[in-house]
Amino acid sequence: VQGLLAGKRGLILGVANNRSIAWGIAKAAADAGAELALTYQGDALRKRVEPLAQQLGGQVVGHCDVTDPSTLDAVFAEVERLWGRLDFVVHAIAFSDKSELDGRYLDTSEANFNKTMNVSCYSLTAVAQRAEKLMSDGGSILTLTYYGAEKVMPHYNVMGVAKAALEASVRYLAVDLGRQNIRVNAISAGPIKTLAASGIGDFRYILKWNEYNSPLKRVVTIDEVGQSALYLLSDMGRAVTGEVHHVDSGYHVVGMKAVDAPDI
Ligand code: NAD
């Protein structure tokens, strides 16, 4: 992959720490020669993200909280000031109130439904609006989704509904931006133990279930998601847009529990 992203400049939104999927993608992109800009959400994460960005020879371009559009404006203004243009954006942002990632979807509150949709779904469109202006030479926008968008997964609840809307947004954005050669895709990653995932009820059980029942009989890593992302971010994927690509050890093709799966 050396040189695959040489000369490309990418903005990565959603690194919280060294277990973040966005960090796996950032490492792979840097290894492939990309120049990177990272954001952090709030001062508590700043001190984690700054050394990580440095490790990759990248920049930190500010605080980004997608519920405050002025922070997105500031981040894109800083990218424009630095580079004048942009080749790719990684959107790895999601949030829902932890108390509603357990129990029944039926009990979702209106306030948390709106917040989850805003942060986990609308924010991709908000990012794409700003990225369009800087992708004068075409570009690639990548978001992260999960199988809970397609099928009901225990405890995923309102996040599953938001991911379904996110995947639909990928398709609509792909059409709107296609003429400008800006591609929009998603990776549907298998479960990985990250900060965000720790909010989901019975997550350890979900990990084990995927390990025992996926075709590859294991869970995936952030580095594997990162390497798959290279295809979509680079010119290797130049004819691919509107796609939801599963990086999940093949779990999404399985119809029932494996007959030889141990009890969990
Ligand atoms: P993570 O906790 O490392 O990353 C989530 C990020 O979202 C954090 O950096 C956080 O700062 C950011 N974020 C939350 N609210 C925000 C807001 N209002 N403004 C700006 N940023 C905000 O966890 P992760 O698992 O790496 O999550 C990244 C993406 O991957 C999410 O979209 C998640 O749904 C998706 N995903 C995760 C898994 C998994 O099992 N971990 C599987 C499939 C998809």
Boltz pocket constraint, residues with backbone or C-beta under 6 A from the ligand:
constraints:
  - pocket:
      binder: B
      contacts: [[A, 13], [A, 14], [A, 15], [A, 16], [A, 17], [A, 19], [A, 20], [A, 21], [A, 22], [A, 40], [A, 41], [A, 45], [A, 64], [A, 65], [A, 66], [A, 67], [A, 91], [A, 92], [A, 93], [A, 94], [A, 95], [A, 119], [A, 144], [A, 145], [A, 146], [A, 147], [A, 187], [A, 188], [A, 189], [A, 190], [A, 191], [A, 192], [A, 193], [A, 194], [A, 195], [A, 196], [A, 197]]
      max_distance: 6.0
